[in-house]
């Protein structure tokens, strides 16, 4: 058994994002119904965590197999866990762990679809396709690589979870989920900055590689602005409470990071970007939590 490597490659600290995103649909459902089905809620949490673990482990396995993992400069937020670099003999255990997590996720999704209907099966299949293709395929297409993380966590997970618990879709929630969509995209976009040279050498073509750091900085800032705009629209239409004005704080911090990137990214070493990588993670985690708090 290579338990320590299995835990490391599952990226436990990153799994907090799943709980943060799930707080939004759970808050909407509780606000509307004053209750949440504990059985379905538990299945959603387990299935979502397994999907997140699977994509993390597959990414680690494929990056180690390609040799990329050995060439990246590790930071707490990028470059992989390094678990397989220190224990290469655990390679097949990590792959098996990813497959098991994926099977559990798919089994839960199929069972839930028997209860709530075909729409959730379609959403689940889209999510699984992102899990399976993110590292080997989507990373070679700048636009798809840019938008896939937000689509998975912000759109599919949030709106799919709400559907499981209510058997309906909520246009108000769909609009609000776009805020999380843009913030999660920015999380992965900025985390790619320290790995640009290593990723490029191994055939990846994400946005920062294909269009350059300056363009990636503008995209980051643009998505932060879209988040602010959507929040303003949601507040103006009364879809969320005025307490959600507090969400402008993390979005404003995103804009500050974007301004820094546009001024400095093209010539800033990784060590100088590290504080912004940390702040970007915090922003992405607290944004959905503050939205949920405001809804409640």
CORSUL-V39044 format. One record per residue. SS is DSSP state (helix for helix, strand for strand, loop for the rest). PHI is phi in radians with two decimals (NA if undefined). PSI is psi in whole degrees, -180 to 180 (* if undefined). Layout:
BEGIN
ss=<SS	SS>
phi=<PHI	PHI>
psi=<PSI	PSI>
END
This chain:
BEGIN
ss=<loop	loop	helix	helix	helix	helix	helix	helix	helix	loop	loop	helix	helix	helix	helix	helix	helix	helix	helix	helix	helix	helix	helix	helix	helix	helix	helix	helix	helix	helix	helix	helix	helix	loop	loop	loop	loop	helix	helix	helix	helix	helix	helix	helix	helix	helix	helix	helix	helix	helix	helix	helix	helix	helix	helix	helix	helix	helix	helix	helix	helix	helix	helix	helix	helix	helix	loop	helix	helix	helix	loop	loop	loop	loop	loop	loop	loop	loop	loop	loop	loop	loop	helix	helix	helix	helix	loop	helix	helix	helix	helix	helix	helix	helix	helix	helix	helix	helix	helix	helix	helix	helix	helix	helix	helix	helix	helix	helix	helix	helix	helix	helix	helix	helix	helix	helix	loop	helix	helix	helix	helix	helix	helix	helix	helix	helix	helix	helix	helix	helix	helix	helix	helix	loop	loop	loop	loop	helix	helix	helix	loop	helix	helix	helix	helix	helix	helix	helix	helix	helix	helix	helix	helix	helix	helix	helix	helix	helix	helix	helix	helix	helix	helix	helix	helix	helix	loop	loop	loop	loop	helix	helix	helix	helix	helix	helix	helix	helix	helix	helix	helix	helix	helix	helix	helix	helix	helix	helix	helix	helix	helix	loop	helix	helix	helix	helix	helix	helix	helix	helix	helix	loop	loop	loop	loop	loop	helix	helix	helix	helix	loop	loop	helix	helix	helix	helix	helix	helix	helix	helix	helix	helix	helix	helix	helix	helix	helix	helix	helix	helix	helix	helix	helix	helix	helix	helix	loop	loop	loop	loop	loop	helix	helix	helix	helix	helix	helix	helix	helix	helix	helix	helix	helix	helix	helix	helix	helix	helix	helix	helix	helix	helix	helix	helix	helix	helix	helix	loop	loop	helix	helix	helix	helix	helix	helix	helix	helix	helix	helix	helix	helix	helix	helix	helix	helix	helix	helix	helix	helix	helix	helix	helix	helix	helix	helix	loop>
phi=<NA	-2.16	-1.03	-1.10	-1.24	-1.07	-1.15	-1.08	-1.31	-1.35	0.96	-0.91	-1.10	-1.29	-1.19	-1.03	-1.04	-1.06	-1.13	-1.08	-1.17	-1.18	-1.07	-1.23	-1.12	-1.09	-1.16	-1.07	-1.13	-1.14	-1.07	-1.46	-1.98	1.07	-2.82	-2.33	-1.05	-1.14	-1.20	-1.15	-1.06	-1.15	-1.09	-1.07	-1.09	-1.13	-1.09	-1.14	-1.10	-1.12	-1.11	-1.15	-1.08	-1.08	-1.18	-1.13	-1.19	-1.09	-1.07	-1.13	-1.09	-1.20	-1.20	-1.22	-1.09	-1.35	1.64	-1.08	-1.03	-1.42	-1.92	-1.44	-1.52	-1.24	-2.23	-1.09	-2.11	-2.64	1.50	1.46	-1.38	1.38	-1.06	-1.40	-1.16	-1.48	-2.35	-1.08	-1.19	-1.56	-0.94	-1.24	-1.12	-1.16	-1.09	-1.10	-1.06	-1.11	-1.13	-1.09	-1.05	-1.18	-1.12	-1.08	-1.05	-1.13	-1.10	-1.11	-1.07	-1.14	-1.09	-1.10	-1.11	-1.19	-1.54	-1.88	2.00	-1.10	-0.90	-1.25	-1.15	-1.11	-1.06	-1.10	-1.13	-1.11	-1.12	-1.13	-1.11	-1.18	-1.00	-1.35	-1.87	-1.01	-1.34	-1.35	-2.17	-1.09	-1.16	-1.72	-2.20	-0.91	-1.20	-1.12	-1.12	-1.15	-1.66	-1.06	-1.06	-1.15	-1.11	-1.18	-1.49	-1.43	-1.70	-1.21	-1.13	-1.19	-1.29	-1.16	-1.12	-1.08	-1.11	-1.02	-1.47	-2.24	1.06	-2.45	-1.88	-2.07	-1.07	-1.11	-1.17	-1.01	-1.12	-1.13	-1.14	-1.14	-1.08	-1.14	-0.93	-1.22	-1.18	-1.22	-1.00	-1.15	-1.01	-1.24	-1.07	-1.23	-1.13	-1.42	-1.01	-1.17	-1.81	-0.97	-1.17	-1.13	-1.08	-1.09	-1.15	-1.89	1.54	-1.30	-2.44	-1.26	-1.00	-1.13	-1.34	-1.27	-1.93	1.68	-1.10	-1.07	-1.15	-1.08	-1.13	-1.18	-1.11	-0.99	-1.12	-1.08	-1.20	-1.13	-1.15	-1.07	-1.04	-1.10	-1.12	-1.16	-1.08	-1.11	-1.14	-1.08	-1.18	-1.12	-1.47	1.36	-1.25	-2.35	-1.39	-1.13	-1.02	-1.23	-0.97	-1.09	-1.18	-1.13	-1.14	-1.11	-1.14	-1.09	-1.14	-1.08	-1.11	-1.12	-1.08	-1.04	-1.10	-1.04	-1.10	-1.15	-1.44	-2.15	-1.01	-1.14	-2.31	-1.71	-1.20	-0.97	-1.04	-1.30	-1.50	-0.90	-1.03	-1.28	-1.08	-1.11	-1.10	-1.12	-1.10	-1.06	-1.05	-1.13	-1.36	-1.43	-1.02	-1.11	-1.14	-1.22	-1.06	-1.07	-1.07	-1.11	-1.12	-1.19>
psi=<143	60	-43	-39	-38	-43	-44	-45	-14	-12	65	-41	-32	-23	-15	-30	-36	-47	-40	-45	-39	-22	-28	-57	-35	-40	-42	-45	-45	-38	-38	-37	-9	16	160	131	112	-33	-52	-38	-41	-42	-40	-47	-47	-46	-44	-42	-41	-39	-43	-43	-42	-46	-36	-47	-40	-41	-44	-44	-48	-38	-34	-43	-38	-14	-7	-40	-30	-11	-9	149	112	135	169	-12	-8	169	4	171	-24	5	-41	-21	-38	-24	70	-22	-12	7	-52	-30	-39	-42	-44	-40	-42	-42	-42	-46	-40	-40	-43	-44	-48	-39	-45	-44	-43	-42	-44	-38	-31	-26	-45	-11	175	-37	-39	-27	-41	-46	-43	-41	-38	-42	-44	-35	-36	-43	-46	-29	-8	-53	-49	-23	-57	-30	-8	0	108	-46	-45	-42	-37	-42	-18	-44	-46	-35	-43	-52	-42	-41	-57	-50	-47	-52	-33	-41	-41	-41	-41	-40	-18	-15	24	166	149	111	-31	-43	-39	-43	-46	-35	-21	-29	-47	-38	-51	-38	-40	-38	-43	-33	-51	-35	-48	-35	-18	-15	-47	-18	11	-50	-44	-44	-43	-41	-21	22	3	155	50	176	-46	-29	-50	-39	-9	162	-40	-44	-42	-37	-40	-39	-43	-49	-40	-42	-34	-39	-40	-40	-45	-41	-43	-39	-43	-41	-44	-41	-43	-35	-6	18	-27	164	164	-20	-27	-2	-27	-22	-19	-21	-57	-34	-39	-37	-35	-43	-36	-44	-43	-42	-43	-46	-42	-31	-33	-17	-38	-21	16	127	162	-42	-33	-23	-19	-45	-35	-32	-45	-49	-35	-40	-47	-44	-46	-33	-40	-22	-56	-33	-40	-36	-47	-43	-43	-40	-43	*>
END
